[in-house]
Amino acid sequence: MSRGGNKLLVLLIYWWPVEPTASTRMSVHAVTVFLRGHAFSHSDEVAISPPFSIADQIWTETTCADRRCMPEGLNSLAWQIWHMACSEDVGLALIAGLPRLFDEESWANRLRYARRHAHGMTRKDSHELAEKIDTDAAWAYRNAVGIRTRAVIESHELDHWLNPLEQSHLDQAVDLGVITPEAAESMASFLLGLTKEDLIGWWGLNHSLLHLGEASALLKILAKRKDRA
């Protein structure tokens, strides 16, 4: 995993949130760079990422049992995939004024797991997810979310992403069932005023890169366990 880990570190440094300036505002180039990073963080089923996809590398190196394992108290790979998908799904829906794909395509039934987000999860909840969720469906859900994100990004004019998040966007997300009123109240305290560019950079890429880093560390622990067995 060293090759993937090194490239992941480079992208984390590049995409870490910074105060936007005139030179870093959304542009055609910025969209292209975002989509390349997004492809790297997703499966090739979402978009091809030369020379490889870190997500595919992690997924193909694990078995179903590996994906449910929670070594040393860490969240499972199944949890990581589900959480990345849910977060990107919520983030894009909030920013673009859309319902969640989770609801539109009845993913709770496919996943065999109905929880809608990770906020407030206990260790017991994480174990329940690892045991119950259909891991292949979790992978397919994340792919579907990634495909939708790219379609929405490419369908909007650049100026759209420079608009700040306003209270009306949070209210609309509540009306659509994307977030709860309690979540909207919490988000208002730290998200209002940030541009949609800032937010899609976090929910669409940075957040996934952080959790892919955790997934890479998890795989190293699993590999060491197998070596000792």
Sequence and secondary structure as in RCSB ss.txt:
>XXXX:A:sequence
MSRGGNKLLVLLIYWWPVEPTASTRMSVHAVTVFLRGHAFSHSDEVAISPPFSIADQIWTETTCADRRCMPEGLN
SLAWQIWHMACSEDVGLALIAGLPRLFDEESWANRLRYARRHAHGMTRKDSHELAEKIDTDAAWAYRNAVGIRTR
AVIESHELDHWLNPLEQSHLDQAVDLGVITPEAAESMASFLLGLTKEDLIGWWGLNHSLLHLGEASALLKILAKR
KDRA
>XXXX:A:secstr
 HHHHHHHHHHHHHHS     TTTS  HHHHHHHHHHHHHHS TTT   SS  HHHHHHHT  HHHHH  GGG  
 HHHHHHHHHHHHHHHHHHHHT   HHHHTTHHHHHT      TT  HHHHHHHHHHS HHHHHHHHHHHHHHHH
HHHHHS GGGGGSB  HHHHHHHHHTTSS HHHHHHHHHHHTT BHHHHHHIIIIIHHHHHHHHHHHHHHHHHHH
HHH 
